[in-house]
Amino acid sequence: NVYVNISRIMSVGNRLLESGHYATQQIQQISGQLEQEWKAFAAALDERSTLLEMSANFHQKTDQVRPKCADAYLLYKIH
């Protein structure tokens, strides 16, 4: 799971910072960048999921309406 891997990486970065690692500035920079990129990715994934759900709902509703439209068209042709 990507979320688990990101969490592990962030945890390791925090532990390195807490232990006084010599590359504190780089770790903070990379951790911040990773967090921003992860949040952007998660937001895009949420948006994609929403669009897919909306698309599935649309297709389901069109499947329900299509027979009614066909019936209405046949009635129109008869009269």
TATAPE-V511995 format. One record per pair of residues at least 12 apart in sequence whose ideal C-beta (glycine too) atoms are under 8 Angstrom apart, sorted by sequence separation. I is the first residue (numbers start at 1). J is the second residue. If there is no record, write none. Layout:
i->I j->J
i->I j->J
This chain:
i->13 j->27
i->17 j->31
i->13 j->30
i->14 j->31
i->13 j->31
i->10 j->31
i->13 j->34
i->10 j->34
i->9 j->34
i->10 j->35
i->6 j->34
i->6 j->38
